[in-house]
């Protein structure tokens, strides 16, 4: 239990009705999870307004309510706190409740459209290799040293997030590396956090179903850097046209990395094969297991962040050269018959193009590239034709199929994608709604040396259809069909 007055400091309050001396057992913003002595925070969401559930929360034992609009009827045994922005206040409340765990370790956030998971995962693996106790918060999974905690969102809600970082502090973690999504910034999920550094990867077309415009999306990413304090570092990708925008108003120490432009951390690709990358980095030639120019950029970001965190350069490069990155990110297998299968989480037009560009850079020139691709339902519809167009422009054959249709009809999603297939590419594209059948067809179309790309789902172990999640693993299905052909 904590006194309410002890967890509301630094929150601008418009009005207080009742005593702030009440005991609070935990903070809750979901009325379905109300317990006695909780502080209920009424959030105005995209579909539901928490203010509708204030009376229910009080009836179930809430002893305090934080809201933007006071209810007409007040309970004399409950303390009501009125604020301008309840979502923003929730982040500070959660940090206060756990005594600001993010200030008790070094927290580094990674943001951008593509590359967040790979960079956060590589940093986690690198610093474990350097001998530290480490926490990870990523799209694939959350982790506290050896303990794996399944991830449900790229960035969890503020209560869960502060709880996880508090657990990391209790476990003795020295660092935590986390993905920071644009949703998390816009919804104040990282409010009240103390970051030791921030990394920007790139900014391309994504999440416009939520942000509505690219400018709003950009400003959400930039707000993360605007919030860094002067003791932190802000490391940005100077090769991205929006990279320097991220540094415009930050108080943090400004640093850059890049493959093409002048930067504080610079690298050059010497060799690029399916077996790895040879980079010239900081006056040394180093071989890495990861593949592709986008991974060269990711590796450079990781190297730069490690140096800014005062790690020995040679130790960093030695350990990085042995790491293999995140699951479902250019994750490839080679069948006994010589067919190369690649599973990648690419789910934006730019990410699909990056993967296909990497394949083009590596291929010998005679192999077919067969791409299996879909788009998620209940998400940004404007990127669907763009993704299909990119896939067709850079592949010999394309199979348009289901991704996670969620509550949309998969046939309609595929139809939206088909609108992006140009007339000169129509002969190379076919539609197969069932994803498993689409993968099977790709395997049967492939010959020795050909390359199959399964884009979109990456590490996911399910397919969501009509709101229900069914077991489905792209890599497992791919291996199954490739083995049948041997």
MOHUVEN-V477000 format. One record per backbone hydrogen bond with DSSP energy under -1.0 kcal/mol. CO is the residue of the C=O (numbers start at 1). NH is the residue of the N-H. E is the energy in kcal/mol with one decimal. If there is no record, write none. Layout:
# MOHUVEN-V477000
co=CO nh=NH e=E
co=CO nh=NH e=E
This chain:
# MOHUVEN-V477000
co=2 nh=24 e=-3.3
co=3 nh=6 e=-1.4
co=4 nh=7 e=-1.7
co=8 nh=11 e=-1.6
co=15 nh=82 e=-3.0
co=17 nh=80 e=-3.1
co=20 nh=5 e=-2.3
co=22 nh=4 e=-2.5
co=24 nh=2 e=-2.3
co=26 nh=39 e=-2.5
co=28 nh=41 e=-2.7
co=30 nh=33 e=-2.2
co=35 nh=38 e=-1.3
co=37 nh=25 e=-3.2
co=38 nh=63 e=-1.8
co=38 nh=64 e=-1.3
co=39 nh=28 e=-2.7
co=40 nh=66 e=-2.6
co=43 nh=45 e=-1.0
co=43 nh=50 e=-3.4
co=48 nh=45 e=-2.5
co=49 nh=52 e=-2.1
co=50 nh=53 e=-1.7
co=51 nh=54 e=-1.1
co=53 nh=57 e=-2.5
co=54 nh=58 e=-2.4
co=55 nh=59 e=-2.4
co=56 nh=60 e=-1.5
co=57 nh=62 e=-2.3
co=58 nh=61 e=-1.6
co=61 nh=37 e=-2.7
co=63 nh=79 e=-2.0
co=64 nh=40 e=-2.8
co=65 nh=81 e=-3.3
co=66 nh=42 e=-2.8
co=67 nh=83 e=-2.4
co=75 nh=78 e=-1.8
co=79 nh=65 e=-2.7
co=80 nh=17 e=-2.7
co=81 nh=67 e=-2.8
co=82 nh=14 e=-3.0
co=82 nh=15 e=-1.3
co=85 nh=89 e=-2.0
co=86 nh=90 e=-2.1
co=87 nh=91 e=-1.1
co=88 nh=92 e=-1.2
co=89 nh=93 e=-2.8
co=90 nh=94 e=-2.7
co=91 nh=95 e=-2.0
co=92 nh=96 e=-2.8
co=93 nh=97 e=-2.9
co=94 nh=98 e=-1.6
co=95 nh=100 e=-3.6
co=96 nh=99 e=-1.6
co=100 nh=103 e=-1.4
co=101 nh=104 e=-1.9
co=106 nh=176 e=-2.4
co=107 nh=196 e=-3.3
co=107 nh=197 e=-1.2
co=108 nh=178 e=-2.5
co=109 nh=199 e=-2.4
co=110 nh=180 e=-3.1
co=111 nh=201 e=-2.0
co=115 nh=119 e=-2.5
co=116 nh=120 e=-2.7
co=117 nh=121 e=-2.6
co=118 nh=122 e=-2.7
co=119 nh=123 e=-2.4
co=120 nh=124 e=-2.1
co=121 nh=125 e=-2.6
co=122 nh=126 e=-3.1
co=123 nh=127 e=-2.6
co=124 nh=128 e=-1.7
co=125 nh=129 e=-2.1
co=126 nh=130 e=-1.4
co=127 nh=132 e=-2.5
co=128 nh=131 e=-1.4
co=133 nh=174 e=-2.8
co=133 nh=175 e=-1.4
co=134 nh=145 e=-2.9
co=135 nh=177 e=-2.3
co=136 nh=143 e=-2.5
co=137 nh=179 e=-2.5
co=142 nh=149 e=-3.7
co=143 nh=136 e=-2.8
co=144 nh=147 e=-2.2
co=147 nh=144 e=-2.6
co=149 nh=142 e=-3.0
co=157 nh=161 e=-2.9
co=158 nh=162 e=-2.4
co=159 nh=163 e=-2.0
co=160 nh=164 e=-2.6
co=161 nh=165 e=-2.3
co=162 nh=166 e=-2.2
co=163 nh=167 e=-2.0
co=164 nh=168 e=-1.8
co=165 nh=169 e=-2.3
co=166 nh=170 e=-2.4
co=167 nh=171 e=-1.6
co=168 nh=173 e=-2.7
co=169 nh=172 e=-1.6
co=174 nh=106 e=-2.3
co=175 nh=135 e=-2.0
co=176 nh=108 e=-2.7
co=177 nh=137 e=-2.3
co=178 nh=110 e=-2.5
co=181 nh=185 e=-1.6
co=182 nh=186 e=-2.6
co=183 nh=187 e=-2.5
co=184 nh=189 e=-2.7
co=185 nh=188 e=-1.5
co=188 nh=191 e=-1.1
co=190 nh=193 e=-1.7
co=196 nh=233 e=-1.2
co=197 nh=109 e=-2.3
co=198 nh=235 e=-3.1
co=199 nh=111 e=-3.1
co=202 nh=113 e=-2.4
co=207 nh=210 e=-1.0
co=207 nh=211 e=-2.6
co=208 nh=212 e=-1.3
co=211 nh=213 e=-1.7
co=213 nh=217 e=-1.9
co=214 nh=218 e=-2.8
co=215 nh=219 e=-2.4
co=216 nh=220 e=-1.8
co=217 nh=221 e=-1.7
co=218 nh=222 e=-2.6
co=219 nh=223 e=-2.1
co=222 nh=226 e=-2.4
co=223 nh=227 e=-1.3
co=225 nh=228 e=-1.1
co=229 nh=232 e=-1.6
co=232 nh=253 e=-2.8
co=233 nh=198 e=-2.3
co=234 nh=255 e=-2.7
co=235 nh=200 e=-2.6
co=236 nh=257 e=-2.1
co=237 nh=240 e=-1.3
co=240 nh=243 e=-2.1
co=242 nh=246 e=-1.1
co=245 nh=248 e=-1.3
co=253 nh=234 e=-3.2
co=255 nh=236 e=-2.3
co=256 nh=265 e=-1.6
co=257 nh=238 e=-2.3
co=258 nh=267 e=-1.2
co=265 nh=258 e=-2.1
co=268 nh=280 e=-2.9
co=271 nh=278 e=-2.5
co=273 nh=276 e=-1.0
co=276 nh=273 e=-3.0
co=277 nh=288 e=-3.3
co=278 nh=270 e=-3.3
co=278 nh=271 e=-1.6
co=279 nh=286 e=-2.9
co=280 nh=268 e=-1.8
co=281 nh=284 e=-1.1
co=284 nh=281 e=-3.2
co=286 nh=279 e=-2.8
co=288 nh=277 e=-2.2
co=292 nh=296 e=-1.4
co=293 nh=297 e=-1.9
co=294 nh=298 e=-1.9
co=295 nh=299 e=-2.8
co=296 nh=300 e=-1.9
co=297 nh=301 e=-2.0
co=298 nh=302 e=-2.1
co=299 nh=303 e=-2.6
co=300 nh=304 e=-2.7
co=301 nh=305 e=-2.5
co=302 nh=306 e=-2.4
co=303 nh=307 e=-2.3
co=304 nh=308 e=-2.3
co=305 nh=309 e=-1.2
co=306 nh=311 e=-2.1
co=307 nh=310 e=-1.9
co=312 nh=316 e=-2.3
co=313 nh=317 e=-2.4
co=314 nh=318 e=-2.3
co=315 nh=319 e=-2.2
co=316 nh=320 e=-2.7
co=317 nh=321 e=-1.8
co=319 nh=322 e=-1.6
co=320 nh=323 e=-1.3
co=326 nh=329 e=-1.4
co=328 nh=345 e=-1.3
co=331 nh=343 e=-2.8
co=333 nh=341 e=-3.1
co=335 nh=338 e=-2.1
co=338 nh=449 e=-1.8
co=339 nh=335 e=-2.8
co=340 nh=452 e=-3.2
co=341 nh=333 e=-2.7
co=342 nh=454 e=-3.3
co=343 nh=331 e=-2.5
co=344 nh=456 e=-1.6
co=348 nh=352 e=-2.5
co=349 nh=353 e=-2.3
co=350 nh=354 e=-2.6
co=351 nh=355 e=-2.2
co=352 nh=356 e=-2.5
co=353 nh=357 e=-2.9
co=354 nh=358 e=-2.1
co=355 nh=359 e=-2.1
co=356 nh=360 e=-2.3
co=357 nh=361 e=-2.3
co=358 nh=362 e=-1.5
co=359 nh=363 e=-2.8
co=368 nh=451 e=-3.0
co=369 nh=396 e=-2.2
co=369 nh=397 e=-1.9
co=370 nh=453 e=-2.7
co=371 nh=399 e=-3.0
co=372 nh=455 e=-2.5
co=373 nh=401 e=-2.4
co=381 nh=384 e=-1.3
co=383 nh=387 e=-2.5
co=384 nh=388 e=-1.9
co=385 nh=389 e=-2.2
co=386 nh=390 e=-2.4
co=387 nh=391 e=-2.4
co=388 nh=392 e=-2.3
co=389 nh=393 e=-2.5
co=390 nh=394 e=-1.7
co=397 nh=371 e=-2.6
co=398 nh=430 e=-2.3
co=399 nh=373 e=-2.4
co=400 nh=432 e=-2.5
co=404 nh=377 e=-3.2
co=405 nh=408 e=-2.6
co=406 nh=466 e=-2.2
co=409 nh=413 e=-1.6
co=410 nh=414 e=-2.5
co=411 nh=415 e=-2.0
co=412 nh=416 e=-2.2
co=413 nh=417 e=-2.0
co=414 nh=418 e=-2.6
co=415 nh=419 e=-1.1
co=417 nh=420 e=-2.3
co=418 nh=421 e=-1.8
co=422 nh=425 e=-2.2
co=425 nh=428 e=-1.1
co=428 nh=398 e=-2.6
co=430 nh=400 e=-2.8
co=433 nh=402 e=-1.1
co=434 nh=438 e=-2.2
co=435 nh=439 e=-2.2
co=436 nh=440 e=-2.3
co=437 nh=441 e=-2.5
co=438 nh=442 e=-2.0
co=439 nh=443 e=-2.1
co=440 nh=444 e=-1.8
co=441 nh=445 e=-1.8
co=442 nh=446 e=-1.2
co=447 nh=450 e=-2.5
co=450 nh=340 e=-2.7
co=451 nh=370 e=-3.1
co=452 nh=342 e=-3.3
co=453 nh=372 e=-3.3
co=454 nh=344 e=-2.5
co=457 nh=460 e=-2.4
co=461 nh=472 e=-1.6
co=463 nh=470 e=-2.7
co=464 nh=406 e=-2.7
co=465 nh=468 e=-2.0
co=468 nh=465 e=-2.9
co=470 nh=463 e=-2.6
co=473 nh=477 e=-2.6
co=474 nh=478 e=-2.6
co=475 nh=479 e=-2.6
co=476 nh=480 e=-2.2
co=477 nh=481 e=-2.1
co=478 nh=482 e=-2.5
co=479 nh=483 e=-2.5
co=480 nh=484 e=-1.3
